[in-house]
């Protein structure tokens, strides 16, 4: 079940097939769409989609509305995904449905084969799909393709990651220390310096593969000290910094994956992330 356009957290309630959802919004109370997908389930996840229904509901703070969409039969498509460039890293594969009036719903996920992993899809008017392949190691790598037809074949290519080449893990660093990392074609970089104290966290967005910790004490930002995690994220593809600033960098500055339902990127892309711990004197 999904509610769009509001962001939702879903929990199953009881054994009667009912679900509850908590929605958050700003400004006036919205009218939302509740969507229900019916499917059969096997050991490897979703196997066949059999029904779909949608209904509108007016949301009001402090009120628990109930809605009962009528399900109509729906046929299943087959999205075939191959993954390349991942070496021997363990992979996961996710699939999202993009609704024509906004929002997205995760409808499947599994450890993918390297070639021709077939994912069932609901065949619905105006609905496209986004496939995401990612590794969970350090460095993390992920790639996604958006706007996919219910029945189609695609390849996801994971780029080589941006990896710190200096300083070394555990090194003692200061404001003059240069943090250098490997280059990724058509990427912009976000370098994060994250101490325990959130008031001292710093982020640098750049096209260069060498940065220093910025001094923002003039703006009242405490300088990082002690144990600090440095992280470099390469995000793309972007032809220029201007192109990057024109698009929402949904992956930043949070460490969570960029395909949370209400932040799903609308275009093809990739992200890599590498971290190391240093001591700031």
N, C-alpha and C positions, 0 to 999 in steps of 0.2 A: 504494500500500500504506500502511496506517496501523496503529499499535499504540495501543490505549487500555487503561487510563487513563494510562499513562506518557507523558511528553513525549518526542518522537522527532525525530531528524534522519535523513533518508533519503538514501541514495546508491545509484545503480544499479551493480551489480557484473557486469562482463563482458557478453557478448552472448547469454547463454543464458536471458535472461528473469528471472534471479535478482536479488533486491534484498537489501541489508543495512540494518539499522537499529540506531542506538545509543540506548538508553533509560537514563533516570536516575530514581532514586526515593529516598525516605527510609524509614527504619525497616526492617521486615521485607521479604523478597523477595516481590514480587507475582506474581499470575497475570494475564497480559495476554491481550488478544484481538488477533490479527493478522487484518486485513481486506484483501481484494484486490478491486479493481474492474477489470473488463476493458472496454475501449471502443475505438471506431474514432476516428481522428484525421484532421483536415483542416487546410487552411491557416488557418482561423479558430478552431482549437482542437478540443475534444471535440465529436464529432458525434452518436454513438450509443453508449449503454451496452449491452453484450451479455452480461456475466457478473458474478457476485459469489460470493465465498466467504469463510468465516471459520473460524478455528481458535484454540483456547486454547493457551497456552504458559506454562510456569513459568520465571520469570526468576531467575537466580542470578548474583551478582557474579563476574566473571571467566570466565563460561561463555558460549560462543557456540552457543545452541540453533538448530536448524533446524526449520521447520514448512512444510507443504505443503497449504494449503487447497484443497479440492475446489470447483471453480467450477460454479455452476448458472446456467442462463439467467436473465436479468433484462431487463425492458422499460425503455424510456426514456420519461420524462415531458418536459414543456416548461414551464419557468419563464420567464414574460415580465416583464421589468423595464423601467420607464421612469424617467428621471431628470429632475428639475426643480430650478431654482434654482442651476444651476452656471454660468450665463452662458457665456462662451467658453473657460473653463478646460479644458485637457486632462483627460480623465477616465479612470479605470480601473474595471473592474467585476470583483469577485471573488465566487465562490460556494463555500459550505462545506456539507458534509453533517454533520448533528448525529446521532451515534449514540445509541440509546435508553438504553444503559448507561453513557454518559459519553464525553467526547472529541469532537473534530471533525476533519474532513479537508478540505483544500482540493481541490476537484475541477474547478475551472475559473476562468478569468479572461481578460479581453480589454478593449480599449478599447470602451466601450459607445456605442451610438447614443443620442440623446436620448430616443427613444421606442421602445418595443416591441422591445427586444433579447431574443431568445429563447435561453435556455440549456438544453441537455439535462440531465436529471437521472436518476439511477437510481431506479426505483420499488421501494422496499424497506419491509417492515413496520416501523412505528415510527420511521422516519427522516424528519426534517424538514430544512429548509435555511435558511441565513442568506446573504442577499445584501448586498454591501458596495460602495458607490460612493465614490470618493475622488478628490480633486485632489492634484497633487504640488507645487503652487506654494506660495509664502509670501505670504499665509496658506494653510495646508493646511485642507481641509474634507473631512469624511467623514460618511456616514450609513449605517446598516445596519438591516435588518429580519430578525427571527429567527422561527423556528417556521413557515416557509413550507411549504406542501404541494408535492409533486413537480410537479404540474401546476396552476398558478395564475398570477394576474396581479397585479402590485403596482407602486407608485410610490415611489421614494426621493427625499425632499426634502432638499437640502443647505441648512443655514441660513446666513445671513450671518455671517461670522466675527467674533469678538472681536479687534479690532485696536488696537494701542497708538496713542493720540493724543498722549501726551507721556510722557517726553521724546522728542526727536527722535533718530534713529539717529546714533551717534557722539558724543552729548552726554557731557559730564563730569558725573557724578552722585555723590551721597553718601547718608548714612543718612537725611537729611531730605527727599530727593527723592521726590516723589509720582509713581508710575507709574499712568497712567490709560488705560483702554481702553474701547472701545465695548461696550455691553451686548448680551447674547443672551438672549432669553426662555427661561425654565425651565432655565437653566444654572447650574452652580457653576463657579468658576474655580480653576485651579491656576496660580500664577505661580511660575516657576522663575528663579533667578539662578545661572548656571552659569559660573564661572571655569574656568581650566585646571586648577587644583588641586581635585580632587574633594572634599577635606576641607573646602572652603569653600562647597560648593553648598548653597543654601537653597531651600525650597519653601514656599509659602503657599497654603492652601486657604481660599477665601472666597466669600461671596455679593456682596461689594462690588466695584465696578469701579475702585477706587483703593486702591493698596497702597504700602507702603514696604519697603525691605529690612530684615528684622528683625535686631536685635542679639542674637546668641546667644553672645557671648563669655563670658558668665557660665557657660555650659554647656560651655565648652571648644571651641566651634566657631569656627574662624578666620574673620574677616570677609573677604568677597570684596575683591579688589583688582585693579587693572590692567584688562585687557580682559575683559569679562563679557558673556555672551549672556543677555538677558532673554527669556523665552518665556511667553506666556499661552495656556493651553488652556481652552476652554469645553467642558464635558462635560454631557450631559443626555439626555433631559429629567428634571429632578428638581423636585418641588414645594417642597422645603425642604432645608436642610442636613442635617436628621435623616434624610431619605429618602436623601440621598447617602451618608451614613456607614453606612447599612444595606446598601448594595450595594457590591460590589467595584469599585473604580476601576481597572480593568485597564490603562488607558492611562497610569497614573502610577506612579512619576515618570519612567519611561523615555520616550524619544522615539519608540520604535518604534510601529508601528500596533497598535491594541488587539485585532486579530483573529488574533494568533498562535494556532495550533491549540489549545494547552492553556490559553489565556486568552480564548477567544471569549466575548463578552458574551452572556448568556442572554436578553436583552431588547432591544427596539428602542431605538435611541439615535443620538446624533451626537457628534462631537468636531470642534473647530476648533483651530488652533494658529498663532500668529503670533510671530515672533522679531525682535529687533533687537539690535544690538551697541552697548554703551556703555562708557565708561571710568570706573572707580570710583577716586576719589582717596582 
